[in-house]
Amino acid sequence: MQIDYNIYNFESKIMARSLSSMLLKGIAGLPATRPSRIVFGSFSHNGMRFSTTAPNDPDTHEDFKPTNKLESSDLSLNDVVEQDVKENPVMIYMKGVPEFPQCGFSSLAVRVLKQYNVPLASRNILEDPELKGAVKTFSHWPTFPQIFIKGEFIGGSDIILNLHQSGELKEKLKDVTASQEKSE
């Protein structure tokens, strides 16, 4: 019996094309990015159980349990906010961190501030709801992000953007930029 390899190769090519076409159609149907969402506690996804909290397991070593640095300090949250604002020339309380903002307004504020090449201190308000409340109380402002420059509350992303577009932000940050260049 003789095998016709030309037919075998032809059928293999058709099968490979069909499989790759199905794969590409499947990938094309997926969203380009998954919506990001911070989840605390336990949750299930695709039949798997996940937890963002450490169980009270006596076998879990203290080094591997999550800690809240703010809770373990002797400072109140109001003192922490006041200290942050005093000690950091540019302080932003935001959703996420500058490297990975968790909302569009926080992302916009970070992008604007990064254009000035200033040191940017931040705290993620999503990690601690009590900190979020303390910041609102400190600034008397209800929304985030909240930006402080040289101890002065400036506002949110819309105000930073307006100051940037009018040239006022450059003026507010010139001392911060100059002091950073001197220290380098």
BAGU-118132 format. One record per residue: x, y, z of N, C-alpha, C in turn; residue in one letter. Coordinates in pm, whole numbers, padded with zeros to 5 digits, always signed. Layout:
! residues N
XYZXYZXYZA ...
//
This chain:
! residues 184
+00083-00117+00000+00000+00000+00000+00088+00124+00000M +00056+00217-00083+00134+00338-00095+00053+00458-00045Q +00118+00543+00041+00052+00661+00097+00084+00781+00010I -00019+00856-00022+00001+00978-00100+00025+01093-00002D +00152+01129+00012+00189+01232+00109+00139+01370+00070Y +00117+01395-00058+00065+01525-00102-00074+01551-00043N -00159+01447-00042-00293+01461+00017-00281+01484+00167I -00191+01407+00232-00170+01420+00377-00126+01562+00412Y -00029+01617+00338+00019+01754+00363-00092+01856+00337N -00170+01833+00231-00279+01925+00199-00383+01926+00311F -00422+01807+00362-00520+01799+00470-00465+01861+00599E -00337+01842+00625-00274+01901+00744-00277+02054+00738S -00250+02108+00620-00251+02253+00604-00392+02309+00625K -00493+02238+00572-00632+02282+00589-00668+02279+00737I -00630+02172+00808-00663+02160+00949-00591+02268+01030M -00464+02295+00998-00389+02397+01070-00451+02535+01048A -00490+02564+00924-00554+02693+00895-00686+02706+00969R -00762+02598+00970-00892+02600+01038-00874+02624+01188S -00778+02555+01249-00752+02573+01392-00702+02715+01423L -00610+02764+01342-00559+02899+01369-00668+03003+01347S -00756+02982+01251-00867+03074+01227-00961+03075+01347S -00991+02955+01401-01079+02948+01519-01012+03017+01638M -00884+02996+01655-00812+03057+01766-00813+03209+01755L -00783+03261+01637-00781+03405+01617-00920+03466+01637L -01025+03397+01591-01160+03448+01611-01194+03451+01760K -01149+03350+01833-01172+03347+01977-01101+03459+02048G -00976+03486+02010-00899+03594+02071-00958+03729+02033I -01001+03743+01909-01057+03870+01863-01185+03906+01938A -01256+03806+01987-01379+03831+02060-01357+03877+02202G -01234+03865+02253-01205+03907+02389-01183+04058+02395L -01214+04120+02508-01186+04264+02520-01035+04287+02522P -00993+04403+02471-00850+04433+02464-00788+04440+02603A -00860+04495+02697-00813+04498+02835-00928+04460+02924T -00894+04402+03034-00998+04367+03131-01021+04486+03221R -01145+04513+03252-01168+04623+03345-01104+04591+03479P -01032+04687+03533-00965+04661+03660-01061+04691+03773S -01053+04608+03874-01141+04623+03988-01065+04573+04109R -01067+04648+04214-01004+04607+04337-01107+04527+04415I -01069+04407+04454-01161+04321+04527-01096+04286+04660V -01171+04304+04767-01121+04268+04899-01204+04152+04951F -01142+04063+05025-01211+03948+05081-01193+03828+04992G -01293+03740+04988-01287+03618+04907-01379+03633+04787S -01342+03569+04676-01425+03569+04558-01393+03448+04473F -01484+03413+04382-01464+03300+04291-01458+03351+04149S -01373+03288+04070-01360+03324+03929-01329+03196+03852H -01412+03165+03754-01395+03043+03674-01381+02919+03761N -01462+02912+03866-01462+02794+03951-01349+02787+04051G -01259+02886+04050-01148+02885+04145-01177+02985+04255M -01139+02955+04377-01163+03042+04492-01037+03120+04524R -01049+03252+04536-00937+03340+04566-00966+03417+04693F -00861+03461+04761-00878+03540+04881-00771+03648+04884S -00810+03769+04923-00712+03877+04936-00675+03900+05081T -00726+03816+05167-00693+03828+05309-00623+03702+05355T -00538+03714+05453-00469+03598+05507-00556+03535+05615A -00567+03403+05613-00649+03339+05715-00580+03347+05851P -00657+03333+05956-00600+03329+06090-00549+03188+06117N -00451+03152+06042-00393+03019+06052-00274+03025+06146D -00274+02942+06252-00161+02946+06346-00029+02904+06280P -00037+02835+06166+00085+02793+06097+00142+02902+06007D +00069+03011+05986+00118+03120+05902+00210+03208+05985T +00332+03222+05938+00432+03302+06008+00396+03450+05998H +00427+03527+06101+00397+03670+06106+00455+03746+05986E +00572+03701+05936+00635+03770+05824+00551+03766+05697D +00460+03669+05688+00383+03652+05567+00240+03704+05579F +00205+03754+05695+00072+03812+05712+00076+03957+05665K -00032+04004+05601-00034+04144+05558-00036+04237+05678P +00028+04351+05660+00030+04448+05768-00019+04582+05715T -00072+04661+05802-00112+04796+05769-00018+04888+05846N +00074+04951+05774+00174+05035+05840+00111+05151+05916K -00002+05200+05867-00066+05311+05935-00123+05267+06070L -00177+05145+06075-00233+05095+06201-00124+05074+06305E -00006+05031+06260+00099+04997+06355+00177+05121+06402S +00149+05238+06345+00219+05358+06391+00138+05425+06502S +00202+05511+06576+00135+05582+06685+00061+05707+06635D +00073+05738+06507+00009+05857+06451-00137+05830+06417L -00222+05930+06436-00360+05919+06389-00357+05939+06237S -00464+05901+06172-00470+05920+06026-00464+06068+05990L -00524+06152+06070-00516+06297+06043-00372+06345+06053N -00297+06292+06151-00155+06327+06164-00075+06277+06045D -00110+06158+05996-00040+06101+05880-00060+06191+05759V -00183+06233+05735-00213+06321+05621-00138+06452+05636V -00143+06510+05755-00073+06637+05779+00077+06621+05756E +00134+06513+05803+00277+06487+05786+00311+06467+05638Q +00228+06391+05566+00249+06370+05422+00256+06502+05348D +00159+06588+05377+00147+06716+05306+00265+06808+05339V +00309+06807+05465+00422+06892+05506+00555+06844+05449K +00576+06712+05450+00708+06656+05416+00729+06635+05266E +00625+06638+05187+00638+06610+05043+00598+06732+04961N +00690+06783+04881+00658+06902+04800+00537+06881+04708P +00524+06760+04654+00407+06727+04572+00350+06596+04626V +00230+06604+04679+00163+06489+04739+00030+06468+04668M +00005+06343+04627-00121+06310+04562-00184+06191+04632I -00309+06207+04671-00390+06098+04723-00476+06055+04607Y -00461+05930+04569-00522+05886+04444-00574+05744+04453M -00646+05704+04352-00690+05566+04339-00582+05494+04260K -00508+05407+04328-00395+05338+04268-00265+05405+04307G -00163+05380+04228-00032+05440+04249+00011+05505+04118V +00107+05598+04121+00144+05667+03997+00183+05572+03883P +00245+05460+03916+00285+05365+03812+00166+05286+03757E +00058+05279+03834-00061+05203+03793-00187+05266+03850F -00229+05381+03794-00351+05447+03843-00473+05358+03822P -00568+05367+03913-00688+05284+03906-00813+05361+03860Q -00796+05485+03818-00909+05558+03760-00854+05663+03663C -00938+05707+03573-00895+05801+03470-00853+05936+03525G -00921+05983+03629-00887+06114+03686-00750+06109+03753F -00723+06000+03826-00591+05984+03888-00483+05972+03781S -00513+05899+03676-00418+05883+03566-00386+06017+03501S -00488+06098+03477-00469+06231+03417-00382+06318+03506L -00410+06320+03636-00333+06404+03728-00186+06362+03728A -00160+06232+03731-00022+06183+03732+00049+06219+03602V -00019+06203+03489+00043+06237+03360+00080+06384+03355R -00007+06471+03403+00022+06615+03402+00142+06644+03492V +00140+06591+03614+00248+06619+03710+00382+06562+03663L +00381+06448+03597+00507+06386+03550+00574+06470+03441K +00499+06555+03374+00559+06641+03271+00657+06741+03332Q +00645+06766+03462+00730+06864+03528+00850+06800+03596Y +00860+06668+03589+00976+06597+03644+01001+06635+03791N +00894+06633+03870+00905+06664+04012+00890+06535+04092V +00949+06530+04211+00928+06411+04295+00780+06405+04335P +00720+06291+04316+00577+06275+04337+00553+06171+04446L +00506+06216+04562+00471+06124+04670+00322+06093+04657A +00284+05971+04693+00143+05934+04678+00100+05833+04783S -00030+05826+04801-00092+05721+04881-00214+05672+04805R -00231+05540+04807-00344+05475+04741-00461+05471+04839N -00564+05550+04812-00678+05556+04904-00765+05431+04897I -00747+05350+04793-00826+05227+04782-00782+05123+04885L -00661+05136+04935-00611+05039+05032-00665+05062+05172E -00714+05181+05201-00758+05212+05337-00873+05313+05334D -00997+05265+05350-01112+05355+05348-01105+05463+05457P -01044+05431+05570-01033+05530+05677-00937+05643+05638E -00831+05610+05565-00740+05713+05515-00815+05804+05418L -00896+05745+05333-00975+05822+05237-01060+05926+05311K -01126+05883+05419-01207+05974+05500-01124+06083+05565G -01004+06045+05615-00917+06143+05680-00870+06250+05581A -00842+06210+05459-00798+06306+05356-00912+06402+05323V -01033+06348+05308-01150+06434+05280-01170+06536+05391K -01155+06491+05515-01171+06580+05630-01062+06688+05630T -00939+06647+05601-00826+06740+05602-00842+06850+05498F -00883+06812+05378-00890+06908+05267-01027+06975+05252S -01128+06917+05313-01266+06963+05294-01306+06952+05147H -01260+06844+05083-01288+06822+04941-01337+06679+04924W -01447+06655+04852-01508+06522+04851-01453+06420+04751P -01381+06467+04648-01344+06375+04540-01193+06351+04534T -01155+06249+04457-01014+06214+04438-00986+06205+04290F -00861+06234+04253-00742+06254+04334-00743+06391+04403P -00659+06400+04505-00637+06528+04573-00488+06556+04570Q -00454+06675+04521-00314+06712+04502-00278+06829+04592I -00165+06813+04661-00112+06919+04746+00025+06957+04692F +00052+07086+04679+00183+07133+04635+00236+07229+04740I +00353+07195+04792+00419+07274+04897+00323+07303+05014K +00250+07200+05055+00162+07212+05170+00026+07272+05141G +00003+07319+05019-00123+07384+04984-00211+07287+04905E -00337+07277+04945-00431+07194+04870-00462+07265+04738F -00439+07194+04628-00462+07252+04496-00597+07210+04441I -00628+07080+04449-00755+07031+04396-00737+06897+04329G -00821+06870+04230-00819+06743+04160-00758+06754+04021G -00785+06652+03940-00723+06645+03808-00769+06759+03717S -00895+06801+03728-00945+06909+03643-00873+07041+03674D -00849+07066+03801-00782+07190+03840-00635+07186+03799I -00570+07072+03819-00429+07055+03778-00417+07076+03627I -00510+07018+03552-00507+07033+03406-00525+07180+03366L -00619+07249+03429-00640+07392+03399-00516+07475+03433N -00455+07446+03549-00333+07519+03588-00219+07491+03489L -00211+07367+03443-00109+07330+03345-00131+07406+03214H -00254+07408+03167-00286+07473+03039-00266+07624+03046Q -00287+07683+03162-00271+07829+03175-00126+07869+03207S -00042+07771+03240+00098+07801+03274+00119+07824+03423G +00012+07828+03501+00025+07853+03645+00090+07736+03719E +00070+07615+03671+00128+07499+03738+00280+07502+03729L +00332+07544+03616+00477+07555+03599+00533+07651+03704K +00463+07760+03726+00505+07860+03825+00501+07802+03966E +00394+07728+03999+00381+07668+04132+00490+07563+04157K +00532+07494+04052+00628+07384+04068+00773+07425+04043L +00798+07551+04005+00936+07588+03969+01031+07572+04087K +00990+07606+04209+01077+07588+04326+01104+07440+04351D +01004+07356+04330+01019+07212+04353+01115+07155+04249V +01100+07195+04124+01187+07147+04018+01330+07197+04040T +01345+07324+04079+01479+07382+04101+01548+07314+04219A +01475+07289+04328+01538+07224+04444+01576+07080+04413S +01499+07014+04326+01535+06877+04288+01662+06877+04204Q +01675+06974+04112+01793+06980+04025+01918+07011+04107E +01906+07095+04211+02020+07128+04297+02068+07006+04376K +01973+06924+04418+02009+06807+04501+02069+06695+04419S +02054+06700+04287+02107+06591+04203+02250+06611+04167E 
//
